[in-house]
Amino acid sequence: MTIDTAARADDPSDAAVDIPPALRARRPRLTERVPALYPVAVELLRLRRHWEWLRSDTSWATDRTAQDLPIRVKQHKSLLLRTLGDSEMWMQHNKVRNLELATDRIDGILIKPGEEFSFCRLVGRATRRRGYLDGMLLDNGEAKAGPGGGICQLANLLHWMVLHSPLTVTERSEHSFDPFPDNGRVLPWGVGCAVYYNYVDLRFRNDTGTTFQIRVHVGPRYLEGEIRADRPVPYSYSVYAKDERFIAYGADWFRRNEIWRDVIDRRTGDRVRSELIKKNCALVKYIPDGVTDPPPPEPSTNH
């Protein structure tokens, strides 16, 4: 991934234009001020999501088949073990087992016309009782161990493939921190997903007349996936990042970019249109490459 600039804004007010107000203010949430409330808040959010599921008239994707649909729409794979900052490698080895369990719940799933895929509904809650091991979780921008850690890699793979298909993303959350420097990154920064049972989900819907299929499995070195279809699709897609930069604001560095998608006619090879998918901005937890000076101190509020 190419970074156009790693520049400091001379005036914090100029930098603030590209940083969402919630990230600029970064006021501690109630659960941060009173940590004992955090598990209560999580359970309330889970109950609310369960209630939404009960009341929903959504047609959820649940059928699956071990037979490949005939047309490959998109194929991708991601390396299982990577060096990520100072994170412990044992967590990544445990992640492999977690991914094996999660892919078993998704492999072969069919998304028929009008149906919606939900990562959380299909994978379920990652608990030790269900065989999940302690892998790497991101908590407030820091890596820590927790059951099911690492299954976000599967959500990342699915989201990337879906962006190269006619499927419509209906829910996707990203991490609000950029915790590690790029190290052999293949995909653009900002296309990943956060998933946390059950209120932080990855969902996508089939608004076409074509049936799609998800194939995913854990190989010797890679997490591998495909989206397949029961008939040819008219378009292919190219997904890329634009306007990549690091911005200093107060005592922090932020990273921003835009994710775009070109829609290409498979028959002619012509670009039909370009679509802005997402504007990303996240707090950086490391010193960006090419930055030799620390960010300026936060502006004084004294007059």
N, C-alpha and C positions, 0 to 999 in steps of 0.2 A: 504494500500500500504506500502510495506516494503522499508525503506531507508537503504541501506547497510552502507553508511558512511555519516557523515556530517563533512568533513575534510577540513582544510585549506591547500592550496598548499604552501609549504615553499618558492618556487620560482615562482613569477608571470609568468615567461616564461613557466614553467611547466604547470600551470593552463591553459594558453592560448591555449595549444594543443587541449583542449576539448571545447573551446568557439569559435564560428564562428567569423571571423574578423569584420563583421558588428556590432556584439554585443560588441566586445572588444573596437572598436573605438567609437561607439555611437556618431558620429558627428551630431549635430542638423541639421535636414532637413530644406530646405528653408522655408517651411510652419511653422516650429517651430520658426525660426528666425523672420519671418514676418507673424504673425497669420492671418492677413487680407487676405492673399492669400489662406488660407486653403479651404474656401467654393468654391473658383474658381477652385482649383485643384480637389476637389471632383466632381464638375459638369463636368469637362473635362474628368475625368476617367469614369464617368457614360455615357457620350456621346460616348466615345471610345468603351465601352462595348456594347452599343446599336448598334453601327455601326458593331461590330463583329457579333452580333446576326443577323443583316440584311443580312450580307454577308455569313453567315454560311449555309452549307448544312446539318447540324446536324438534325437528326430525333428526335425531342423532345418528351418526354413522356407527354401526355396531357389527354389521355383517362382514365376514372375511372369507378369503379363499386362499389355498396354498398354490393355486394355479396362476401363473403370470397372465395378466391381460396382455394383449398382443402388441401394443404400441408403447415404446419407451418415450416419455415426455421429457424427463430430466433425470440425470444420474449424478451423484456426488459422494465423496468420501472425505472423512476428516481423521487426522492422526489421533490415535488413542492416548499416547503418552507424550507430553510436551513439557519443556522446562518453563515454569511460570513463576518468575520472581524467586522468592525464598520459600515457596510452598513445598511441603513435604511430599516426596514422590510416592510414599506408601498410600497417600490418599488417592493418587491417580490410579494406582494399581487396584485399589478397592473400587474406584469408579468404573473400571472395566466390568466388574461383576454386576454393579448396579445397572449399567447399560444393557447387559445381557438380559436382566430381568425386565427392564422397561421395554426393550425392543420386542420381547416375546408377546407383550400385550398389544403391540401395534402392528407387527408384521402381517401383511396380507389384508389389512382393513380396506374395505371398499367405501368410497364416498360417492353415493349415487346422486343423480340430479335432485336438488332441493335439500340434501342432507348436509349436516354440519359436523365437522371433526372437532373433538375436545381432547386435548392432551391429558388433562386432569381426570376426566371421566374414564378414559381408557386405561391409563397407567395406574390410577388410584394413588393412595397415600403410601409413600415410601417409608416403611417402618422396619425395625429389626426383626419383628415377628414374621414379616413377609420375606425375610432373607436379605434385606438391604444392609450394606456395610457402611461404615463411616467414610465418606469421601469429602472432597473439598466443596464447601458452601461459601458463598459470599454474603457476609453479614456486615452491613454498614461500610462496604468497601473493603473489608478485611477478609482474608481467607481463614476459614476455620473448619474443623471436622464436624460432620453431622450425617445421620443416616440418609442414604439416597443421594449424597453429594455427587455431583458430576452429571446427573441426568439432564441438566440444561444443555449439554452437548448434543443430545438427541433432539431437543426442541430447536436448537440452532440449525441443525442439519435439515430438519423438516421445513423450517421457515425459509431457508435459502432455496430449497427445491420448490416450495410453493410460489415463491416470487418468480420462478421460471415456468409458471403454469397459469391457466385461466382461473384457478381457484381464488376466492376472495378472502383475504385475511380479515376476520371480524374482531379478534382480540389478540393483542400481543403487547407484552410489557418488556422493557429493557432495564438493565442495571443502571442506576443513576451514578455509578462510579466507573471509572476506567482504572482497574486495579493493577494491571501489569503492562510493561512495555511490549510493543510488538516484537515477537520472536518467531520468525517463520510464518507470519500470518498469511493465509491464503485468501480469505474472504475480506471484503471491505469492513473496516471498523464501523459498528453501528447497525449491523444486520442480525445481531444475536438476540436471544430471548432470555428472560427470567421466568421460571415456573416454580410455583410453590403451592402445594395442595391446600386448598382447591380454588382459592380466590385470585391467584396469579396464574393465568392460563394462557395457552396458545390455542386459538380456535380459527378455523377457516371453513368456508361454505362453498358448496358447488352450485353455482348459479347457471350452469350450462346444461345441455342435453346429453353430455358425455358422462360415463361412469369412470372414476379414477380409482387407482389402487396404490397404497403405500407398501413398499417392500423395504425393510430395514433389518440389518443383522450386524453382529460384531465379528469382524474378521481377525486374523492374526495381528495386524498392525493398525487397521483402520475401522472406524465406524462407517458402514457403507449403506447407501440408500438409493432408492429409485422411486419416481412417480411414473406409473404406467396408466394407460387408458384403453378403453375398448374400441376406439376408433381414432383416426388421425385428427390432430388439432390444427387449426389454420395458422397459428402464430407461434413464433419462438420469441425468447426474451433475453435481453442483455441488461444485467444489473451492475451498477457502478456507483462510485462515490465522487462527489464534487465538493469544491470549496473546503478542503481539509485544512484545519489550522488549530494551533494551540493559542489560547488567549490568557494572559495574566489579568487577574482581577483581585484587588486587595492582596492578601497573602497566598492566594491559591492560583493554580493553573486549571484551565478548563479546556476540553477538547470538543470541537464541533465539526460537523460535516452535513452534507445532504446526500441521501440515497435516491438515485434516479433509476428508471427502467425504460429501455427502448423496446417497443413492440414491433416485431419484424414479420412481414408476410413470408411464410415459408415457401410459397410458390414463386414469388418474384425476388425475394431477398431484400425488398425495399423496406425502409423504416416507415411504419404507419404513424407512430406518434411517440412522444417521450412523456413519461409520467413522473412527477415528484412523489416518491414513496414516503419519505420521512425526513424531518430535520432533527438531528441528534445533537445533544450537548450534555456533557458529563464532567463531573469533578475528577481530576487526574490525581492518582495516588502515588505518583513517581515523578522524577524530574525528566521532562521530555528531552529527547536527543537534540543536540545542537543548542541547548540552553546553557549558557555559562554563568549567568547571574541569577540569583534567586528573585522571585517576584517582589515588587515593591511592598512596603508595609501598608496595612489597611489605612485608608484616609482617616485623619483625625476628626473627631466630632466636636472638638473644642473651638471656640470662636474668640 
